[in-house]
Amino acid sequence: MDISEPVRDPGTGHMISSVVAAALGIKPRGLLTDRQAGKVNALKQGSTVFAKMRGLAMRFNGILRSRNSEALDEMDRRCH
């Protein structure tokens, strides 16, 4: 089990809440502000779980945008 220490916001030094991490985990990089991108980078470095979940969310978003249902089957095979 991977239990990470709380990740701190590089701009303020405050802990990044799980609610903020969840919101940033699904937001595409092109839509992030500079402050949000800094938080995402800190979260990816400080939490392997966040990095993996963000990767899955971005892959899933790309599959949905491509409208290629076969890619969902491939993603399902990789996750199991």
Secondary structure as GFF3:
##gff-version 3
##sequence-region A 1 80
A	DSSP	alpha_helix	18	25	.	.	.	ID=ss1
A	DSSP	three_ten_helix	29	31	.	.	.	ID=ss2
A	DSSP	alpha_helix	34	46	.	.	.	ID=ss3
A	DSSP	alpha_helix	48	66	.	.	.	ID=ss4
A	DSSP	alpha_helix	69	79	.	.	.	ID=ss5
###
